């Protein structure tokens, strides 16, 4: 059941350390990795902190 739950983290590689490692945790999305993939001209972020990314208001 837990493997079917979608998990969203900001900096998933850090959070997964506490869940047994990234190889053991399934169905992960990382908002930090996603934010880094957005081109600067679309979302000119001064940094990739969760607060900064959240202030963009994308849903």
mmCIF file as gemmi writes it, N, C-alpha and C atoms, coordinates in Angstrom:
data_model
loop_
_atom_site.group_PDB
_atom_site.id
_atom_site.type_symbol
_atom_site.label_atom_id
_atom_site.label_alt_id
_atom_site.label_comp_id
_atom_site.label_asym_id
_atom_site.label_entity_id
_atom_site.label_seq_id
_atom_site.pdbx_PDB_ins_code
_atom_site.Cartn_x
_atom_site.Cartn_y
_atom_site.Cartn_z
_atom_site.occupancy
_atom_site.B_iso_or_equiv
_atom_site.pdbx_formal_charge
_atom_site.auth_seq_id
_atom_site.auth_asym_id
_atom_site.pdbx_PDB_model_num
ATOM 1 N N . UNK Axp A 1 ? 0.823 -1.196 0 1 0 ? 1 A 1
ATOM 2 C CA . UNK Axp A 1 ? 0 0 0 1 0 ? 1 A 1
ATOM 3 C C . UNK Axp A 1 ? 0.864 1.256 0 1 0 ? 1 A 1
ATOM 4 N N . UNK Axp A 2 ? 1.904 1.281 0.832 1 0 ? 2 A 1
ATOM 5 C CA . UNK Axp A 2 ? 2.756 2.463 0.934 1 0 ? 2 A 1
ATOM 6 C C . UNK Axp A 2 ? 3.449 2.755 -0.394 1 0 ? 2 A 1
ATOM 7 N N . UNK Axp A 3 ? 3.784 1.728 -1.152 1 0 ? 3 A 1
ATOM 8 C CA . UNK Axp A 3 ? 4.443 1.919 -2.442 1 0 ? 3 A 1
ATOM 9 C C . UNK Axp A 3 ? 3.54 2.589 -3.468 1 0 ? 3 A 1
ATOM 10 N N . UNK Axp A 4 ? 2.245 2.569 -3.259 1 0 ? 4 A 1
ATOM 11 C CA . UNK Axp A 4 ? 1.307 3.187 -4.196 1 0 ? 4 A 1
ATOM 12 C C . UNK Axp A 4 ? 1.055 4.652 -3.883 1 0 ? 4 A 1
ATOM 13 N N . UNK Axp A 5 ? 1.508 5.124 -2.746 1 0 ? 5 A 1
ATOM 14 C CA . UNK Axp A 5 ? 1.275 6.51 -2.339 1 0 ? 5 A 1
ATOM 15 C C . UNK Axp A 5 ? 2.316 7.415 -2.989 1 0 ? 5 A 1
ATOM 16 N N . UNK Axp A 6 ? 1.852 8.466 -3.661 1 0 ? 6 A 1
ATOM 17 C CA . UNK Axp A 6 ? 2.739 9.451 -4.271 1 0 ? 6 A 1
ATOM 18 C C . UNK Axp A 6 ? 3.309 10.345 -3.172 1 0 ? 6 A 1
ATOM 19 N N . UNK Axp A 7 ? 4.631 10.475 -3.154 1 0 ? 7 A 1
ATOM 20 C CA . UNK Axp A 7 ? 5.295 11.279 -2.131 1 0 ? 7 A 1
ATOM 21 C C . UNK Axp A 7 ? 5.983 12.464 -2.789 1 0 ? 7 A 1
ATOM 22 N N . UNK Axp A 8 ? 5.797 13.653 -2.222 1 0 ? 8 A 1
ATOM 23 C CA . UNK Axp A 8 ? 6.404 14.867 -2.757 1 0 ? 8 A 1
ATOM 24 C C . UNK Axp A 8 ? 7.261 15.488 -1.668 1 0 ? 8 A 1
ATOM 25 N N . UNK Axp A 9 ? 8.528 15.71 -2.003 1 0 ? 9 A 1
ATOM 26 C CA . UNK Axp A 9 ? 9.478 16.304 -1.067 1 0 ? 9 A 1
ATOM 27 C C . UNK Axp A 9 ? 10.165 17.484 -1.741 1 0 ? 9 A 1
ATOM 28 N N . UNK Axp A 10 ? 10.718 18.353 -0.949 1 0 ? 10 A 1
ATOM 29 C CA . UNK Axp A 10 ? 11.633 19.369 -1.448 1 0 ? 10 A 1
ATOM 30 C C . UNK Axp A 10 ? 13.005 18.931 -0.96 1 0 ? 10 A 1
ATOM 31 N N . UNK Axp A 11 ? 13.859 18.555 -1.885 1 0 ? 11 A 1
ATOM 32 C CA . UNK Axp A 11 ? 15.166 17.946 -1.608 1 0 ? 11 A 1
ATOM 33 C C . UNK Axp A 11 ? 14.956 16.501 -1.149 1 0 ? 11 A 1
ATOM 34 N N . UNK Axp A 12 ? 14.374 15.719 -2.013 1 0 ? 12 A 1
ATOM 35 C CA . UNK Axp A 12 ? 14.019 14.328 -1.716 1 0 ? 12 A 1
ATOM 36 C C . UNK Axp A 12 ? 15.208 13.475 -1.312 1 0 ? 12 A 1
ATOM 37 N N . UNK Axp A 13 ? 16.383 13.748 -1.867 1 0 ? 13 A 1
ATOM 38 C CA . UNK Axp A 13 ? 17.547 12.929 -1.513 1 0 ? 13 A 1
ATOM 39 C C . UNK Axp A 13 ? 17.857 13.035 -0.024 1 0 ? 13 A 1
ATOM 40 N N . UNK Axp A 14 ? 17.619 14.189 0.568 1 0 ? 14 A 1
ATOM 41 C CA . UNK Axp A 14 ? 17.822 14.363 2.013 1 0 ? 14 A 1
ATOM 42 C C . UNK Axp A 14 ? 16.73 13.633 2.799 1 0 ? 14 A 1
ATOM 43 N N . UNK Axp A 15 ? 15.477 13.858 2.435 1 0 ? 15 A 1
ATOM 44 C CA . UNK Axp A 15 ? 14.357 13.268 3.171 1 0 ? 15 A 1
ATOM 45 C C . UNK Axp A 15 ? 14.352 11.745 3.106 1 0 ? 15 A 1
ATOM 46 N N . UNK Axp A 16 ? 14.751 11.198 1.974 1 0 ? 16 A 1
ATOM 47 C CA . UNK Axp A 16 ? 14.735 9.742 1.806 1 0 ? 16 A 1
ATOM 48 C C . UNK Axp A 16 ? 15.742 9.032 2.703 1 0 ? 16 A 1
ATOM 49 N N . UNK Axp A 17 ? 16.748 9.733 3.17 1 0 ? 17 A 1
ATOM 50 C CA . UNK Axp A 17 ? 17.711 9.142 4.103 1 0 ? 17 A 1
ATOM 51 C C . UNK Axp A 17 ? 16.999 8.618 5.346 1 0 ? 17 A 1
ATOM 52 N N . UNK Axp A 18 ? 15.932 9.294 5.738 1 0 ? 18 A 1
ATOM 53 C CA . UNK Axp A 18 ? 15.201 8.931 6.95 1 0 ? 18 A 1
ATOM 54 C C . UNK Axp A 18 ? 14.135 7.865 6.694 1 0 ? 18 A 1
ATOM 55 N N . UNK Axp A 19 ? 13.947 7.526 5.42 1 0 ? 19 A 1
ATOM 56 C CA . UNK Axp A 19 ? 12.945 6.52 5.05 1 0 ? 19 A 1
ATOM 57 C C . UNK Axp A 19 ? 13.591 5.243 4.525 1 0 ? 19 A 1
ATOM 58 N N . UNK Axp A 20 ? 14.871 5.071 4.786 1 0 ? 20 A 1
ATOM 59 C CA . UNK Axp A 20 ? 15.563 3.85 4.386 1 0 ? 20 A 1
ATOM 60 C C . UNK Axp A 20 ? 16.366 3.963 3.109 1 0 ? 20 A 1
ATOM 61 N N . UNK Axp A 21 ? 16.504 5.147 2.57 1 0 ? 21 A 1
ATOM 62 C CA . UNK Axp A 21 ? 17.283 5.333 1.343 1 0 ? 21 A 1
ATOM 63 C C . UNK Axp A 21 ? 16.405 5.498 0.123 1 0 ? 21 A 1
ATOM 64 N N . UNK Axp A 22 ? 16.925 6.221 -0.852 1 0 ? 22 A 1
ATOM 65 C CA . UNK Axp A 22 ? 16.142 6.523 -2.047 1 0 ? 22 A 1
ATOM 66 C C . UNK Axp A 22 ? 15.765 5.275 -2.836 1 0 ? 22 A 1
ATOM 67 N N . UNK Axp A 23 ? 16.586 4.237 -2.752 1 0 ? 23 A 1
ATOM 68 C CA . UNK Axp A 23 ? 16.281 3.004 -3.487 1 0 ? 23 A 1
ATOM 69 C C . UNK Axp A 23 ? 15.095 2.247 -2.891 1 0 ? 23 A 1
ATOM 70 N N . UNK Axp A 24 ? 14.792 2.488 -1.623 1 0 ? 24 A 1
ATOM 71 C CA . UNK Axp A 24 ? 13.679 1.79 -0.972 1 0 ? 24 A 1
ATOM 72 C C . UNK Axp A 24 ? 12.365 2.561 -1.052 1 0 ? 24 A 1
ATOM 73 N N . UNK Axp A 25 ? 12.436 3.846 -1.342 1 0 ? 25 A 1
ATOM 74 C CA . UNK Axp A 25 ? 11.235 4.675 -1.386 1 0 ? 25 A 1
ATOM 75 C C . UNK Axp A 25 ? 10.767 4.776 -2.835 1 0 ? 25 A 1
ATOM 76 N N . UNK Axp A 26 ? 9.511 4.456 -3.061 1 0 ? 26 A 1
ATOM 77 C CA . UNK Axp A 26 ? 8.946 4.457 -4.412 1 0 ? 26 A 1
ATOM 78 C C . UNK Axp A 26 ? 8.016 5.654 -4.594 1 0 ? 26 A 1
ATOM 79 N N . UNK Axp A 27 ? 7.769 5.989 -5.854 1 0 ? 27 A 1
ATOM 80 C CA . UNK Axp A 27 ? 6.838 7.055 -6.246 1 0 ? 27 A 1
ATOM 81 C C . UNK Axp A 27 ? 7.183 8.385 -5.571 1 0 ? 27 A 1
ATOM 82 N N . UNK Axp A 28 ? 8.358 8.906 -5.887 1 0 ? 28 A 1
ATOM 83 C CA . UNK Axp A 28 ? 8.856 10.15 -5.298 1 0 ? 28 A 1
ATOM 84 C C . UNK Axp A 28 ? 8.86 11.254 -6.352 1 0 ? 28 A 1
ATOM 85 N N . UNK Axp A 29 ? 8.472 12.45 -5.946 1 0 ? 29 A 1
ATOM 86 C CA . UNK Axp A 29 ? 8.664 13.653 -6.742 1 0 ? 29 A 1
ATOM 87 C C . UNK Axp A 29 ? 9.412 14.65 -5.88 1 0 ? 29 A 1
ATOM 88 N N . UNK Axp A 30 ? 10.36 15.333 -6.486 1 0 ? 30 A 1
ATOM 89 C CA . UNK Axp A 30 ? 11.182 16.292 -5.753 1 0 ? 30 A 1
ATOM 90 C C . UNK Axp A 30 ? 10.964 17.68 -6.341 1 0 ? 30 A 1
ATOM 91 N N . UNK Axp A 31 ? 10.407 18.594 -5.555 1 0 ? 31 A 1
ATOM 92 C CA . UNK Axp A 31 ? 10.16 19.945 -6.048 1 0 ? 31 A 1
ATOM 93 C C . UNK Axp A 31 ? 11.46 20.691 -6.315 1 0 ? 31 A 1
ATOM 94 N N . UNK Axp A 32 ? 12.529 20.356 -5.616 1 0 ? 32 A 1
ATOM 95 C CA . UNK Axp A 32 ? 13.827 20.988 -5.868 1 0 ? 32 A 1
ATOM 96 C C . UNK Axp A 32 ? 14.337 20.611 -7.255 1 0 ? 32 A 1
ATOM 97 N N . UNK Axp A 33 ? 14.295 19.332 -7.587 1 0 ? 33 A 1
ATOM 98 C CA . UNK Axp A 33 ? 14.745 18.879 -8.907 1 0 ? 33 A 1
ATOM 99 C C . UNK Axp A 33 ? 13.867 19.46 -10.013 1 0 ? 33 A 1
ATOM 100 N N . UNK Axp A 34 ? 12.566 19.513 -9.779 1 0 ? 34 A 1
ATOM 101 C CA . UNK Axp A 34 ? 11.656 20.079 -10.778 1 0 ? 34 A 1
ATOM 102 C C . UNK Axp A 34 ? 11.922 21.563 -10.993 1 0 ? 34 A 1
ATOM 103 N N . UNK Axp A 35 ? 12.145 22.312 -9.907 1 0 ? 35 A 1
ATOM 104 C CA . UNK Axp A 35 ? 12.411 23.749 -10.012 1 0 ? 35 A 1
ATOM 105 C C . UNK Axp A 35 ? 13.691 24.017 -10.795 1 0 ? 35 A 1
ATOM 106 N N . UNK Axp A 36 ? 14.684 23.176 -10.63 1 0 ? 36 A 1
ATOM 107 C CA . UNK Axp A 36 ? 15.951 23.362 -11.343 1 0 ? 36 A 1
ATOM 108 C C . UNK Axp A 36 ? 15.821 23.101 -12.841 1 0 ? 36 A 1
ATOM 109 N N . UNK Axp A 37 ? 14.783 22.391 -13.251 1 0 ? 37 A 1
ATOM 110 C CA . UNK Axp A 37 ? 14.565 22.098 -14.671 1 0 ? 37 A 1
ATOM 111 C C . UNK Axp A 37 ? 13.829 23.222 -15.397 1 0 ? 37 A 1
ATOM 112 N N . UNK Axp A 38 ? 13.215 24.138 -14.658 1 0 ? 38 A 1
ATOM 113 C CA . UNK Axp A 38 ? 12.475 25.238 -15.277 1 0 ? 38 A 1
ATOM 114 C C . UNK Axp A 38 ? 13.48 26.287 -15.76 1 0 ? 38 A 1
ATOM 115 N N . UNK Axp A 39 ? 13.416 26.676 -17.037 1 0 ? 39 A 1
ATOM 116 C CA . UNK Axp A 39 ? 14.362 27.674 -17.547 1 0 ? 39 A 1
ATOM 117 C C . UNK Axp A 39 ? 14.253 29.009 -16.801 1 0 ? 39 A 1
ATOM 118 N N . UNK Axp A 40 ? 15.38 29.674 -16.66 1 0 ? 40 A 1
ATOM 119 C CA . UNK Axp A 40 ? 15.443 30.933 -15.905 1 0 ? 40 A 1
ATOM 120 C C . UNK Axp A 40 ? 14.504 31.993 -16.483 1 0 ? 40 A 1
ATOM 121 N N . UNK Axp A 41 ? 14.362 32.041 -17.81 1 0 ? 41 A 1
ATOM 122 C CA . UNK Axp A 41 ? 13.508 33.066 -18.414 1 0 ? 41 A 1
ATOM 123 C C . UNK Axp A 41 ? 12.028 32.847 -18.099 1 0 ? 41 A 1
ATOM 124 N N . UNK Axp A 42 ? 11.649 31.639 -17.722 1 0 ? 42 A 1
ATOM 125 C CA . UNK Axp A 42 ? 10.26 31.358 -17.345 1 0 ? 42 A 1
ATOM 126 C C . UNK Axp A 42 ? 10.03 31.668 -15.871 1 0 ? 42 A 1
ATOM 127 N N . UNK Axp A 43 ? 10.966 31.278 -15.038 1 0 ? 43 A 1
ATOM 128 C CA . UNK Axp A 43 ? 10.85 31.496 -13.587 1 0 ? 43 A 1
ATOM 129 C C . UNK Axp A 43 ? 12.214 31.927 -13.052 1 0 ? 43 A 1
ATOM 130 N N . UNK Axp A 44 ? 12.485 33.236 -13.073 1 0 ? 44 A 1
ATOM 131 C CA . UNK Axp A 44 ? 13.794 33.724 -12.604 1 0 ? 44 A 1
ATOM 132 C C . UNK Axp A 44 ? 13.918 33.64 -11.082 1 0 ? 44 A 1
ATOM 133 N N . UNK Axp A 45 ? 14.339 32.498 -10.6 1 0 ? 45 A 1
ATOM 134 C CA . UNK Axp A 45 ? 14.462 32.277 -9.163 1 0 ? 45 A 1
ATOM 135 C C . UNK Axp A 45 ? 15.831 32.732 -8.659 1 0 ? 45 A 1
ATOM 136 N N . UNK Axp A 46 ? 15.862 33.499 -7.563 1 0 ? 46 A 1
ATOM 137 C CA . UNK Axp A 46 ? 17.15 33.884 -6.983 1 0 ? 46 A 1
ATOM 138 C C . UNK Axp A 46 ? 17.82 32.717 -6.258 1 0 ? 46 A 1
ATOM 139 N N . UNK Axp A 47 ? 17.009 31.739 -5.84 1 0 ? 47 A 1
ATOM 140 C CA . UNK Axp A 47 ? 17.515 30.537 -5.167 1 0 ? 47 A 1
ATOM 141 C C . UNK Axp A 47 ? 16.448 29.45 -5.298 1 0 ? 47 A 1
ATOM 142 N N . UNK Axp A 48 ? 16.751 28.279 -4.805 1 0 ? 48 A 1
ATOM 143 C CA . UNK Axp A 48 ? 15.814 27.156 -4.92 1 0 ? 48 A 1
ATOM 144 C C . UNK Axp A 48 ? 15.245 26.727 -3.574 1 0 ? 48 A 1
ATOM 145 N N . UNK Axp A 49 ? 15.184 27.642 -2.627 1 0 ? 49 A 1
ATOM 146 C CA . UNK Axp A 49 ? 14.592 27.318 -1.329 1 0 ? 49 A 1
ATOM 147 C C . UNK Axp A 49 ? 13.101 27.051 -1.521 1 0 ? 49 A 1
ATOM 148 N N . UNK Axp A 50 ? 12.539 26.203 -0.676 1 0 ? 50 A 1
ATOM 149 C CA . UNK Axp A 50 ? 11.125 25.849 -0.794 1 0 ? 50 A 1
ATOM 150 C C . UNK Axp A 50 ? 10.237 27.088 -0.753 1 0 ? 50 A 1
ATOM 151 N N . UNK Axp A 51 ? 10.529 28.014 0.13 1 0 ? 51 A 1
ATOM 152 C CA . UNK Axp A 51 ? 9.723 29.234 0.246 1 0 ? 51 A 1
ATOM 153 C C . UNK Axp A 51 ? 9.725 30.012 -1.072 1 0 ? 51 A 1
ATOM 154 N N . UNK Axp A 52 ? 10.877 30.136 -1.693 1 0 ? 52 A 1
ATOM 155 C CA . UNK Axp A 52 ? 10.995 30.869 -2.953 1 0 ? 52 A 1
ATOM 156 C C . UNK Axp A 52 ? 10.215 30.173 -4.062 1 0 ? 52 A 1
ATOM 157 N N . UNK Axp A 53 ? 10.35 28.868 -4.156 1 0 ? 53 A 1
ATOM 158 C CA . UNK Axp A 53 ? 9.64 28.1 -5.183 1 0 ? 53 A 1
ATOM 159 C C . UNK Axp A 53 ? 8.131 28.191 -4.957 1 0 ? 53 A 1
ATOM 160 N N . UNK Axp A 54 ? 7.697 28.095 -3.716 1 0 ? 54 A 1
ATOM 161 C CA . UNK Axp A 54 ? 6.268 28.145 -3.397 1 0 ? 54 A 1
ATOM 162 C C . UNK Axp A 54 ? 5.661 29.509 -3.716 1 0 ? 54 A 1
ATOM 163 N N . UNK Axp A 55 ? 6.441 30.569 -3.588 1 0 ? 55 A 1
ATOM 164 C CA . UNK Axp A 55 ? 5.929 31.916 -3.856 1 0 ? 55 A 1
ATOM 165 C C . UNK Axp A 55 ? 5.604 32.143 -5.328 1 0 ? 55 A 1
ATOM 166 N N . UNK Axp A 56 ? 6.109 31.289 -6.211 1 0 ? 56 A 1
ATOM 167 C CA . UNK Axp A 56 ? 5.772 31.411 -7.631 1 0 ? 56 A 1
ATOM 168 C C . UNK Axp A 56 ? 4.293 31.156 -7.87 1 0 ? 56 A 1
ATOM 169 N N . UNK Axp A 57 ? 3.693 30.306 -7.043 1 0 ? 57 A 1
ATOM 170 C CA . UNK Axp A 57 ? 2.263 30.054 -7.125 1 0 ? 57 A 1
ATOM 171 C C . UNK Axp A 57 ? 1.832 29.116 -8.237 1 0 ? 57 A 1
ATOM 172 N N . UNK Axp A 58 ? 2.753 28.346 -8.809 1 0 ? 58 A 1
ATOM 173 C CA . UNK Axp A 58 ? 2.362 27.368 -9.825 1 0 ? 58 A 1
ATOM 174 C C . UNK Axp A 58 ? 1.6 26.228 -9.161 1 0 ? 58 A 1
ATOM 175 N N . UNK Axp A 59 ? 0.523 25.81 -9.795 1 0 ? 59 A 1
ATOM 176 C CA . UNK Axp A 59 ? -0.242 24.683 -9.264 1 0 ? 59 A 1
ATOM 177 C C . UNK Axp A 59 ? -0.468 23.645 -10.332 1 0 ? 59 A 1
